[in-house]
Amino acid sequence: MLLGSTHLSLMPSSLAYFLQL
């Protein structure tokens, strides 16, 4: 469950990272 919560938190970060690329 914790992993899922972390994944949701990383989602926006990943999107911002891809946008930076």
C-alpha positions as CSV (number, residue, x, y, z in Angstrom):
1,M,0.0,0.0,0.0
2,L,2.9,2.3,0.8
3,L,4.4,1.7,-2.6
4,G,1.1,2.6,-4.3
5,S,1.0,5.9,-2.3
6,T,4.6,6.6,-3.3
7,H,3.8,5.9,-6.9
8,L,0.9,8.4,-6.9
9,S,3.3,11.0,-5.4
10,L,5.9,10.3,-8.1
11,M,3.4,10.6,-10.9
12,P,3.4,14.4,-11.0
13,S,7.2,14.4,-10.5
14,S,7.6,12.1,-13.5
15,L,5.3,14.3,-15.6
16,A,7.4,17.4,-14.7
17,Y,10.6,15.4,-15.5
18,F,9.3,14.4,-18.9
19,L,8.2,18.0,-19.6
20,Q,11.7,19.2,-18.7
21,L,13.2,16.8,-21.3
